[in-house]
Amino acid sequence: MLVDSRSDYQALNIVTQDVYDSALLEPAKILENSVEFNADGSLRIDPPFYAQVMLESRAGNRKYFHVEEVLPRVLSLAGSSGKQIGGRTLLGMQGLPRPENLADNEGMPVFYNTMYRNDEVRMVALWRDLHYDGLHRQVVILVGESMDMRLRTQQQAWREGLFRDGRMLFLAILLVWLSVLWALRPLNELRREIKSRDVDNLMPLDDSHVPPEVVPLVKAVNHHIDLYRQVLDRQARFLADASHQLRTPLAIMRTQAQYAKREPDIDRMRETLAAIIRQLGQTSRLTEQLLSLAHASRNVASPHAKVDLNALAREVVLLYLPLAREKHQDLGWVAGGETDHEQDGAHVWVLGSDAEIHESISNLVHNAINHAGDGSTITVSAGIDGNDAWVSVCDNGVGLDPSLRESVFIRFDRGGTARKANRGSGSGLGLAIALAYAQRNRGTILLKDGDATADGGVGLCAVLMLPKHSA
């Protein structure tokens, strides 16, 4: 609008200038046509009365005029310098400034601004050749007026235009403001609805009364609410399952303690206390697993560094050897990795969290020890397959039906009947924890057939897959 106002102002100045210049040219033309020859060949000027009225000065509009015969005559006045010619005054005021150059054609006006008696004036200059009975005369007509009137007219028009544009701008702003208020009414109602909700109200927002442009935003908010509700539901289920899992061993230990309190036989009392100690160990393991699962479910990223899966797998095998020997199991480790000399033939590098990957492998090994059964063989190995690095924990135990291999990653799920019969101290959290830590390091866990058993079956093989790190 400012650009338009400036353009309007410039256009108005041009129109005002043209109108006033046309009015200024009219008396100059009348004076030009009033110059005639006398009988003796001299020039005279006899302007009509209405021309005299037009040349009268008024308040704020002073008029100036001058008619002179050019002496000495020049060959041609076309394009002549106005300051280099002189002559005899026929009519008007002395000393009116001439233009820099006269027009190239007779009768054509030249408009210019100048100063006369400390007054800024607008002037027009004409020249004419007169011929009579072999005589040749040249005249120059100058007519001017003060700039006060036209400047006041321009300023008045500018003020009126500015007021008009300001009024239109105010109305436009008012209409835009009202339109925005009207358009935002549904959003304000939506805001009031959200602020008035209870803290536990996770129902989706109603998008039927909001502008179409805002519907995607409301749907995105609803999607976030749904995800948050799912997180809360998972947490509620986790707490309920954890409470149930802890309640059972605590009830057993309470019963055993009451039995030991009433038992007079020292040997039987010691057996009961030993059972309580075993139950405490299982409960302690369950509590540690619950804490690990809570840690693995966090969204806080752990620092990543280069990790050698071969070294981690060997470390975990050494850690769980005593537990495997208690169950008469053969727990072993097979080295793998790059075979070239640069990799020293014994490294499987990945980029991740050392502690989290260690916890994932530990849960896979502990799960195998817990469910493979007494006397089974468990083999831990690491290697590289294309762009993937892997750690496998394979056994020749009771195995797991393929239809149950997805469900065992659910918290507190212990698999089929055969595994439940051999679960030992298992709580159903090991594979869930292992998968959660694998996913935090951009990996996953696959379950497939393990080693062959003596009765013709197959055990279970859990494979941790992670992106290989290229040094």
C-alpha positions in Angstrom: 0.0 0.0 0.0 2.9 2.4 0.7 4.2 1.7 -2.8 0.8 2.4 -4.3 0.5 5.6 -2.3 3.8 6.8 -3.6 2.8 6.0 -7.2 -0.5 7.8 -6.7 1.3 10.8 -5.3 3.7 10.9 -8.3 0.8 10.5 -10.8 -1.1 13.2 -9.0 1.8 15.6 -9.3 2.1 14.9 -13.0 -1.7 15.5 -13.5 -1.6 18.7 -11.5 1.4 20.0 -13.3 -0.2 19.3 -16.7 -3.4 21.1 -15.7 -1.7 24.2 -14.4 0.7 24.2 -17.4 -2.2 24.1 -19.8 -3.8 27.0 -17.9 -0.5 28.9 -18.1 0.0 28.3 -21.8 -3.4 29.8 -22.7 -2.6 33.5 -22.0 0.8 33.0 -23.6 -0.9 31.9 -26.8 -3.2 34.9 -26.6 -0.3 37.2 -26.3 1.5 35.5 -29.2 -1.6 36.1 -31.4 -1.9 39.7 -30.3 1.4 40.9 -31.8 0.8 42.8 -35.1 2.6 45.2 -37.5 2.0 48.9 -37.5 1.8 50.8 -40.8 5.4 52.0 -40.4 6.6 48.4 -40.0 7.0 48.5 -36.2 5.4 46.0 -33.9 2.5 46.6 -31.5 0.6 44.4 -29.1 -3.0 44.8 -28.2 -4.2 42.0 -26.0 -7.9 41.5 -25.5 -9.6 42.3 -22.2 -10.0 38.7 -21.1 -6.3 38.1 -21.6 -5.6 41.0 -19.2 -8.0 39.4 -16.7 -6.2 36.1 -17.0 -2.8 37.8 -16.3 -4.0 39.6 -13.2 -2.3 38.6 -10.0 -4.3 37.4 -7.1 -3.6 36.5 -3.5 -1.4 33.4 -3.6 -1.3 33.4 -7.4 1.0 36.0 -8.8 1.3 36.4 -12.6 4.3 37.6 -14.6 4.5 38.2 -18.4 6.9 39.7 -20.9 6.7 40.2 -24.7 9.8 41.4 -26.5 11.1 41.9 -30.0 14.4 40.1 -30.6 17.1 42.6 -31.5 19.3 42.2 -33.3 17.5 39.5 -35.3 19.1 36.0 -35.5 19.0 33.7 -38.4 16.7 31.3 -36.5 15.4 31.1 -33.0 14.9 27.4 -33.1 16.9 25.9 -30.2 18.6 29.2 -29.5 20.0 29.9 -26.0 17.5 32.1 -24.2 20.2 33.8 -22.3 22.1 35.0 -25.4 19.3 36.8 -27.1 18.1 40.4 -26.2 15.6 42.8 -27.5 13.0 45.5 -27.0 10.2 45.1 -24.6 6.7 45.4 -26.1 4.7 44.6 -23.0 5.2 43.3 -19.4 7.8 43.1 -16.7 11.5 43.6 -17.1 14.0 41.0 -16.2 12.0 37.8 -16.4 14.4 34.8 -16.7 14.5 33.1 -20.1 14.8 29.4 -20.6 18.1 27.7 -21.2 17.0 27.0 -24.8 14.0 27.9 -26.9 11.8 25.3 -28.6 12.9 23.8 -31.9 9.7 24.7 -33.5 7.8 28.0 -33.8 4.9 28.2 -31.4 6.0 25.2 -29.3 6.0 25.9 -25.5 9.0 25.4 -23.3 8.1 25.0 -19.5 10.7 25.6 -16.8 11.0 26.5 -13.1 13.0 29.5 -12.0 13.2 32.3 -9.4 12.0 35.9 -9.9 12.2 38.5 -7.2 12.7 35.7 -4.5 9.6 34.0 -5.8 9.6 30.5 -7.2 7.7 30.6 -10.5 6.7 28.3 -13.3 7.4 29.8 -16.7 6.4 29.1 -20.3 8.3 30.5 -23.3 7.2 30.8 -27.0 8.8 32.4 -30.0 7.4 33.5 -33.3 8.6 34.8 -36.7 6.5 37.7 -38.1 6.5 38.7 -41.8 4.8 41.7 -43.4 5.4 43.3 -46.8 8.9 42.0 -46.9 9.6 42.8 -43.3 10.8 40.1 -40.8 10.5 40.4 -37.1 11.1 38.0 -34.2 9.3 38.0 -30.8 9.6 36.0 -27.6 6.7 35.6 -25.2 7.3 34.8 -21.5 4.4 34.1 -19.1 4.8 32.8 -15.5 3.0 32.3 -12.3 4.0 31.7 -8.7 4.2 28.0 -7.5 2.2 28.7 -4.3 -1.2 27.7 -5.7 -0.2 24.5 -7.4 1.9 23.4 -4.4 -1.0 24.0 -2.1 -3.2 22.0 -4.5 -0.7 19.1 -4.6 -0.4 19.1 -0.8 -4.2 19.2 -0.4 -4.6 16.3 -2.8 -1.8 14.4 -1.1 -3.4 14.9 2.3 -6.8 13.7 1.0 -5.2 10.7 -0.7 -3.2 9.9 2.4 -6.3 10.1 4.5 -8.2 7.9 2.0 -5.4 5.3 1.9 -5.1 5.4 5.7 -8.8 4.9 6.1 -8.7 2.0 3.6 -5.6 0.5 5.5 -7.5 0.8 8.8 -10.6 -0.9 7.3 -8.4 -3.6 5.8 -6.6 -4.3 9.1 -9.9 -4.3 10.9 -11.4 -6.8 8.4 -8.3 -9.0 8.6 -8.4 -8.9 12.4 -12.1 -9.8 12.5 -11.6 -12.5 9.9 -8.7 -14.0 11.9 -10.8 -13.9 15.1 -13.6 -15.6 13.3 -11.3 -18.2 11.7 -9.6 -18.9 15.1 -12.8 -19.4 17.0 -12.7 -23.2 16.6 -9.1 -23.2 17.7 -9.9 -21.1 20.8 -12.7 -23.5 21.7 -10.2 -26.4 21.1 -7.8 -24.7 23.4 -10.4 -24.2 26.1 -11.4 -27.9 25.8 -7.8 -29.0 26.3 -7.2 -26.7 29.2 -10.4 -27.9 30.9 -9.5 -31.6 30.6 -8.5 -33.7 33.5 -4.9 -34.8 33.6 -5.8 -38.4 33.0 -8.2 -37.7 30.1 -6.5 -39.2 27.0 -9.5 -39.2 24.7 -8.8 -38.0 21.1 -9.6 -34.4 20.2 -12.7 -33.7 18.1 -11.6 -32.4 14.6 -15.1 -32.0 13.2 -15.4 -28.3 14.0 -11.9 -27.0 13.2 -10.9 -25.4 9.9 -9.7 -27.9 7.3 -6.2 -26.4 7.4 -5.9 -27.4 11.1 -7.3 -30.9 10.8 -3.8 -32.4 10.1 -2.5 -30.7 13.2 -5.4 -32.1 15.3 -4.8 -35.6 13.9 -1.1 -35.4 14.7 -2.0 -34.4 18.3 -4.5 -37.3 18.5 -1.8 -39.6 17.2 0.6 -38.4 19.9 -2.2 -38.8 22.5 -2.7 -42.4 21.3 1.0 -43.2 21.5 1.1 -41.7 25.0 -2.0 -43.8 26.0 -0.3 -46.9 24.7 2.8 -46.1 26.7 0.7 -45.6 29.8 -1.1 -48.9 29.1 2.1 -50.7 28.7 3.4 -49.3 31.9 0.2 -50.2 33.7 0.4 -53.8 32.4 4.1 -53.9 33.3 3.3 -52.8 36.9 0.4 -55.3 37.1 2.6 -58.2 35.8 5.5 -57.2 38.0 3.3 -57.1 41.1 1.9 -60.5 40.2 5.3 -62.0 39.6 6.7 -60.6 42.9 3.6 -61.5 44.9 3.9 -65.2 44.2 7.5 -65.7 45.5 6.8 -63.4 48.5 3.8 -65.5 49.4 5.8 -68.7 49.1 8.6 -67.3 51.3 6.1 -66.2 53.9 4.6 -69.6 54.0 8.0 -71.2 54.2 9.1 -68.8 57.0 5.9 -69.6 59.0 6.6 -73.3 58.5 10.2 -73.0 59.6 9.1 -71.1 62.7 6.8 -74.0 63.8 9.2 -76.8 62.8 11.0 -78.3 65.8 13.3 -80.4 63.7 16.6 -78.6 63.1 17.3 -80.4 59.8 13.9 -79.7 58.3 14.2 -76.1 59.5 17.5 -75.8 57.6 15.9 -77.3 54.5 13.1 -74.7 54.7 15.6 -71.9 55.2 17.6 -73.2 52.2 14.4 -73.1 50.1 13.8 -69.6 51.3 17.3 -68.6 50.2 16.8 -70.1 46.8 13.5 -68.3 46.5 15.2 -65.0 47.5 17.8 -65.6 44.8 15.1 -66.0 42.2 13.2 -62.9 43.4 16.5 -60.9 43.4 17.1 -62.1 39.8 13.5 -61.0 38.9 14.0 -57.6 40.5 17.2 -57.1 38.6 15.5 -58.0 35.3 12.6 -55.6 36.0 15.1 -52.8 36.5 17.0 -53.8 33.3 13.7 -53.8 31.4 12.8 -50.4 32.7 16.2 -49.1 31.7 16.0 -50.6 28.2 12.6 -49.0 27.7 13.9 -45.5 28.3 14.2 -43.0 25.4 17.5 -41.6 26.6 20.3 -42.6 24.2 23.4 -44.2 25.6 26.9 -43.2 24.4 28.1 -45.4 21.5 31.6 -46.6 20.8 33.3 -49.4 18.9 32.5 -52.7 20.5 34.0 -56.1 19.7 31.3 -58.8 19.8 33.8 -61.6 20.0 35.3 -60.1 23.2 31.9 -59.5 24.7 30.6 -63.0 23.9 33.7 -64.6 25.5 33.3 -62.4 28.6 29.7 -63.5 29.0 30.5 -67.2 28.6 33.2 -67.0 31.3 30.7 -65.2 33.5 28.0 -67.9 33.2 30.3 -71.0 33.3 29.7 -71.6 37.0 25.9 -71.5 36.6 26.1 -73.9 33.6 28.3 -76.4 35.5 25.7 -76.4 38.3 23.2 -77.8 35.7 25.8 -80.1 34.1 25.7 -78.1 30.9 28.5 -77.8 28.4 28.8 -74.0 27.8 31.4 -73.1 25.1 32.5 -70.2 23.0 33.7 -70.4 19.3 35.8 -67.5 18.0 34.8 -65.8 14.8 35.2 -62.5 12.8 37.2 -61.1 9.9 39.8 -63.5 8.6 42.2 -60.9 7.1 45.4 -59.9 8.9 44.2 -56.3 9.3 41.4 -57.5 11.6 43.7 -59.9 13.3 41.2 -62.7 12.6 39.4 -62.2 15.9 37.3 -59.0 15.9 33.6 -58.4 15.1 33.2 -54.7 15.3 29.9 -52.8 15.9 29.0 -49.3 17.0 26.9 -49.3 20.1 26.7 -49.3 23.9 29.1 -51.8 25.4 27.0 -52.2 28.6 23.7 -52.6 26.7 25.0 -55.2 24.2 26.6 -57.1 27.1 23.3 -57.2 28.9 21.5 -58.4 25.7 24.0 -61.3 25.2 23.9 -62.1 28.9 20.1 -62.5 28.8 20.4 -64.8 25.8 22.9 -67.0 27.5 21.0 -67.0 30.8 17.8 -67.9 28.9 19.6 -70.8 27.2 21.0 -72.1 30.5 17.5 -71.8 32.1 15.5 -73.5 29.4 17.8 -75.9 27.6 17.7 -78.5 30.3 20.3 -80.4 32.3 23.1 -82.0 30.4 22.6 -79.9 27.2 25.3 -78.2 25.1 25.2 -74.5 24.6 27.5 -72.8 22.0 28.1 -69.1 21.8 29.8 -67.7 18.7 30.1 -64.4 16.8 30.7 -63.5 13.2 29.9 -61.3 10.2 27.4 -61.8 7.4 27.6 -59.0 4.8 26.8 -55.7 6.4 25.6 -57.4 9.6 27.4 -58.6 12.7 25.9 -61.3 14.8 26.2 -63.3 18.1 24.5 -66.6 18.3 23.5 -68.7 21.3 22.6 -72.2 20.2 21.7 -75.2 22.3 20.5 -78.8 21.8 17.8 -78.6 24.5 14.0 -78.9 24.3 13.8 -76.3 21.6 10.8 -74.0 21.0 7.8 -74.5 18.6 8.1 -72.1 15.6 4.5 -70.8 16.3 5.7 -69.6 19.8 8.9 -67.8 18.7 7.3 -64.4 18.4 5.3 -64.5 21.6 8.3 -65.3 23.9 9.5 -61.7 23.4 6.4 -60.6 25.3 7.0 -59.8 29.0 6.5 -62.7 31.4 5.8 -65.2 28.6 7.7 -68.4 29.1 6.9 -70.3 25.9 5.3 -73.7 25.6 4.7 -76.5 28.0 8.1 -78.1 27.5 9.9 -74.9 28.3 7.8 -74.3 31.3 8.6 -77.7 32.6 12.4 -76.8 32.3 12.2 -73.1 33.1 14.0 -73.3 36.4 14.2 -69.8 37.8 13.0 -68.2 34.5 10.6 -65.2 34.8 9.8 -64.6 31.1 11.7 -61.4 31.0 15.1 -62.4 29.5 14.2 -62.3 25.8 12.2 -59.2 26.2 15.2 -57.4 27.9 17.6 -58.8 25.2 15.4 -57.5 22.4 14.9 -54.1 24.0 18.6 -53.6 24.3 19.2 -54.8 20.8 16.7 -52.4 19.4 18.3 -49.5 21.3 21.5 -50.3 19.3 19.7 -50.6 15.9 19.6 -54.3 16.0 17.2 -57.2 16.5 17.0 -60.8 17.7 16.0 -63.8 15.6 15.0 -67.2 16.8 15.7 -70.3 14.7 16.3 -74.0 15.0 19.3 -74.9 17.1 21.6 -78.0 17.3 20.2 -81.5 16.8 19.2 -83.5 19.9 19.7 -87.2 20.6 16.0 -87.9 20.1 15.9 -86.4 16.6 14.6 -83.0 17.5 16.3 -79.6 17.4 17.2 -77.1 20.1 16.9 -73.3 19.9 19.3 -70.8 18.4 18.9 -67.1 19.4 20.9 -64.7 17.1 21.6 -61.1 18.0 21.9 -59.0 14.7 23.6 -55.6 14.7 24.9 -53.4 11.9 28.6 -54.0 11.2 31.0 -51.1 11.9 33.5 -50.4 9.1 36.6 -48.8 10.5 
